[in-house]
């Protein structure tokens, strides 16, 4: 197996409610426990301009303004995570968008109560990753490095 066979990347945003509730570490631990690699991460205050770029697909919908207000209300943690099938795996770890549909053992199933306050956002496709990552990171901020555990996760 070659390195390129498992290096899919995805964008994740740990939202303001997770920061305020103090569950950042628990969320990151779930990703690392699965064997995923964090290749970029920063805490930031999302600006209205960044929110508008990220959520442009929702522009004009009734919930758009409250979505932008919420994501800008407190700091968030932006991340790029890498691993084999990273997008699909992160979406399973996060759970369904609606916490009432999320099973126990997922981030949202264990910690979230409503759709607005569902703790984390993740790219749902390679195309959304390409769009979203540019809102928060430059190419130089995304690191390329190897974890020793990769040989145990992918090559054993």
Secondary structure by P-SEA (a helix, b strand, c coil): ccccccbbbbbbbbcaaaaaacaaaaaaaaaaaacccccbbbbbcccaaaaaaaacccccccaaaaaaaaaacbbbbbbcccccaaaaaaaaaacccccccccccccccccccccccccccccccaaaaaaaaaaccccccbbbbbbccccccccc
